[in-house]
Every structure is written in C-alpha cells, then in structure tokens.
Amino acid sequence: MNWESFYLVCFLVGFLLAGISFLFGALHLPHFHGAHGHSLGKIGARGGGRGGVSPFNFGTFAAFLAWFGGTGFLLERFSAIWFLLGLILSVTSGLAGAGVVFWFLLKLAERDQPLDPADYEMVGTLGRVTRPIREGGTGELLYQRDGSRKAAPARSETGDAIPRETEVIVTRFERGIAYVRRFAEMSGEQF
C-alpha cells in the first residue's frame, strides 16, 4: 500500500463515519452513546474539555480522519511534495478539521443547562381548566412552563365539579393526573 492509497482509505473511512453519525443523529435512529459524550475510551470521558465535551470524541475522530486523508490524498496525487512534509500538512489539516468540530460542540454545550427537578414539580402550579372537570371525573388543565403552554389531565381534589376557564392550583400530581383546587378557594377569596 502506498501513501496515496493510505490517505484515500483514511478519507473514505472518516467520511463514512461522519455520514453514518449524521444520519443516525438526524433520523433519531437507535445508536450507542458510550458515556453520553460520544467519547473514545477513558481519555474521552465526559468532563475532559470545557463545557463537559471531550476533544476525543466520535465526531472529532471522524473529522480528523476525513481531513487528514483528503489533504494527504490531494497532496500525494497532485503535487510533487516531499512525503514527510505532506504528512505534516495532512496531520495539521486533520487537527484543524477536528478543531472546528470540537469548537462547534463546545458552542452547543454552552447552551446546556443541568436539569433541576424543581423546574418540573407540578405541585403549586397555577393553571386554567380548559375542559370542565365533572363531579368525580377528569378534565384538562392548561398551564405554562418554560415559556410554552402544556396540558395535563386534571381531577378535582375534593371531587367537586370545576367549570371551564376556572383558575386552579395543582395540590398533588399522581400517575400523570393533576389534582387541583380552585385558586379562589386556596387564596381565601369567595367564588
């Protein structure tokens, strides 16, 4: 195997791995996540770089191979450059390609925020009944969380009927059903 063939194989493998990674991610197909950092072994364990992204991950590996192989192939095929200088340029190009992917991953990781269970606590949530709750029955609660409207099945805590458009507060949340009481009743107002 000569250098030209070696570079071509590296390019094809890197390009194929990047394509497979993109397809699996874009189509949400089931795939292996490793340590959820798309890392390669212990070196790439989460927390290795800024923002919890390791520079040694599947994406940067695929980018390195593709850029290294592509640059090396073009230099070997279309120039009369000394092979050692071509190797150095190819490694530099591969590191630059991997660096761009790593930088992109860091920018994505900056937006990550740890999940706080308190943000998803339903007890105490204020909402409005959108489908009336019949006596002993189930209706629907509309509430706002994280800037978007959400709906949940709701039952009256006391078993009483609650008409549509009534403001309510969630007093407990069990098995996906919000048990509610009227806001006016909880705040001491008459309804």
C-alpha positions as CSV (number, residue, x, y, z in Angstrom):
1,M,0.0,0.0,0.0
2,N,1.4,3.4,-1.0
3,W,0.8,6.7,0.7
4,E,-1.8,7.8,-1.8
5,S,-3.9,4.6,-1.1
6,F,-3.4,5.1,2.7
7,Y,-4.7,8.6,2.6
8,L,-7.6,7.7,0.4
9,V,-8.7,4.9,2.8
10,C,-8.4,7.3,5.8
11,F,-10.5,9.9,3.9
12,L,-13.2,7.3,2.9
13,V,-13.4,5.8,6.4
14,G,-13.6,9.3,8.0
15,F,-16.2,10.5,5.6
16,L,-18.2,7.3,6.0
17,L,-18.1,7.6,9.8
18,A,-19.2,11.2,9.7
19,G,-22.0,10.3,7.3
20,I,-23.2,7.5,9.5
21,S,-23.1,9.7,12.6
22,F,-25.0,12.4,10.8
23,L,-27.7,10.0,9.6
24,F,-28.2,8.3,13.0
25,G,-28.5,11.7,14.7
26,A,-30.7,13.3,12.1
27,L,-33.1,10.4,11.8
28,H,-33.0,9.7,15.6
29,L,-32.1,6.0,15.0
30,P,-31.1,4.0,18.0
31,H,-27.3,4.1,18.5
32,F,-24.6,3.6,21.1
33,H,-23.8,6.8,23.2
34,G,-20.9,5.5,25.2
35,A,-20.5,7.7,28.3
36,H,-23.1,10.2,26.7
37,G,-20.2,12.2,25.5
38,H,-19.6,10.2,22.3
39,S,-16.2,9.5,23.7
40,L,-13.5,7.0,22.7
41,G,-12.4,5.3,25.9
42,K,-11.3,6.7,29.2
43,I,-9.3,9.6,27.6
44,G,-12.5,11.0,26.2
45,A,-14.7,10.6,29.3
46,R,-17.1,13.5,29.9
47,G,-15.6,16.4,31.6
48,G,-12.3,16.2,29.6
49,G,-12.8,19.6,27.9
50,R,-14.6,22.9,28.6
51,G,-18.3,22.6,29.0
52,G,-18.1,18.8,29.6
53,V,-17.2,18.0,26.0
54,S,-14.1,15.9,25.4
55,P,-11.9,16.8,22.4
56,F,-11.5,13.0,21.9
57,N,-15.0,12.0,20.7
58,F,-16.5,10.3,17.7
59,G,-17.2,13.5,15.7
60,T,-13.7,14.9,16.1
61,F,-12.2,11.5,15.2
62,A,-14.3,11.2,12.0
63,A,-13.4,14.8,11.1
64,F,-9.7,14.3,11.7
65,L,-9.7,11.1,9.5
66,A,-11.6,12.8,6.7
67,W,-9.5,16.0,6.6
68,F,-6.2,14.1,7.1
69,G,-7.0,11.6,4.4
70,G,-8.4,14.2,2.0
71,T,-5.5,16.6,2.3
72,G,-2.9,13.8,2.1
73,F,-4.5,12.2,-0.9
74,L,-4.6,15.5,-2.8
75,L,-1.0,16.3,-1.9
76,E,0.2,12.9,-3.0
77,R,-1.8,12.8,-6.1
78,F,-1.5,16.3,-7.5
79,S,1.8,17.6,-6.1
80,A,5.5,16.6,-6.0
81,I,5.8,17.5,-2.3
82,W,8.2,15.5,-0.1
83,F,6.2,12.8,1.7
84,L,7.2,13.9,5.2
85,L,6.1,17.5,4.6
86,G,2.8,16.1,3.1
87,L,2.3,14.0,6.2
88,I,2.9,17.1,8.4
89,L,0.4,19.1,6.3
90,S,-2.1,16.3,6.4
91,V,-1.9,16.0,10.2
92,T,-2.2,19.8,10.6
93,S,-5.3,19.8,8.3
94,G,-6.8,16.9,10.2
95,L,-6.3,18.6,13.5
96,A,-7.8,21.8,12.1
97,G,-10.9,19.9,10.9
98,A,-11.2,18.1,14.3
99,G,-10.7,21.5,16.0
100,V,-13.6,23.0,14.0
101,V,-15.9,20.1,15.1
102,F,-14.8,20.4,18.7
103,W,-15.4,24.2,18.7
104,F,-18.9,23.6,17.3
105,L,-19.6,21.0,20.0
106,L,-18.3,23.5,22.7
107,K,-20.8,26.1,21.4
108,L,-23.6,23.6,21.6
109,A,-22.5,22.6,25.1
110,E,-22.6,26.2,26.3
111,R,-26.3,26.2,25.9
112,D,-26.7,23.0,28.0
113,Q,-28.2,23.5,31.4
114,P,-28.5,20.8,34.1
115,L,-32.0,19.7,34.7
116,D,-33.4,20.8,38.0
117,P,-36.2,18.6,39.4
118,A,-37.8,21.7,41.0
119,D,-38.5,23.1,37.5
120,Y,-40.7,20.1,36.8
121,E,-42.6,20.0,40.1
122,M,-46.3,20.2,39.4
123,V,-47.5,20.9,43.0
124,G,-48.2,24.6,43.3
125,T,-48.6,25.1,39.5
126,L,-51.2,27.7,38.6
127,G,-53.3,26.8,35.6
128,R,-56.7,27.1,33.9
129,V,-59.3,24.4,33.3
130,T,-59.8,24.0,29.6
131,R,-62.1,21.0,29.7
132,P,-64.6,21.1,32.5
133,I,-64.0,18.7,35.4
134,R,-67.2,16.8,36.1
135,E,-68.0,15.7,39.6
136,G,-65.7,12.8,40.3
137,G,-64.5,12.9,36.7
138,T,-61.5,14.1,34.8
139,G,-61.0,17.3,32.8
140,E,-58.0,19.1,31.4
141,L,-55.6,21.7,32.9
142,L,-53.6,24.2,30.8
143,Y,-50.5,25.6,32.4
144,Q,-47.4,27.4,31.3
145,R,-43.8,26.2,31.9
146,D,-40.6,27.2,30.2
147,G,-42.3,29.7,28.0
148,S,-44.7,27.2,26.5
149,R,-48.2,26.0,27.2
150,K,-48.7,22.5,28.4
151,A,-51.7,20.4,29.1
152,A,-52.4,17.7,31.7
153,P,-55.4,15.6,32.7
154,A,-56.9,17.0,35.9
155,R,-59.3,16.0,38.6
156,S,-60.8,18.0,41.5
157,E,-59.1,17.3,44.8
158,T,-62.4,17.5,46.5
159,G,-64.3,15.6,43.9
160,D,-66.5,18.6,43.0
161,A,-67.2,19.8,39.5
162,I,-65.0,22.7,38.2
163,P,-66.2,24.7,35.2
164,R,-64.2,25.6,32.2
165,E,-61.9,28.7,32.4
166,T,-61.6,28.4,36.2
167,E,-58.1,29.2,37.6
168,V,-56.8,26.3,39.7
169,I,-53.7,25.2,41.6
170,V,-52.3,21.8,41.5
171,T,-52.2,20.2,45.0
172,R,-50.8,16.8,44.0
173,F,-49.7,15.0,40.9
174,E,-50.0,11.2,40.7
175,R,-49.7,8.8,37.8
176,G,-49.9,11.7,35.2
177,I,-53.0,13.3,36.7
178,A,-53.0,16.7,38.3
179,Y,-55.3,17.0,41.3
180,V,-56.5,20.6,41.6
181,R,-58.3,23.1,43.8
182,R,-59.8,26.4,42.7
183,F,-57.4,29.3,43.1
184,A,-60.0,31.5,44.7
185,E,-60.6,28.8,47.3
186,M,-56.9,28.5,48.1
187,S,-56.3,32.2,48.3
188,G,-59.3,32.8,50.6
189,E,-61.5,34.6,48.0
190,Q,-65.1,33.7,47.5
191,F,-66.1,32.3,44.2
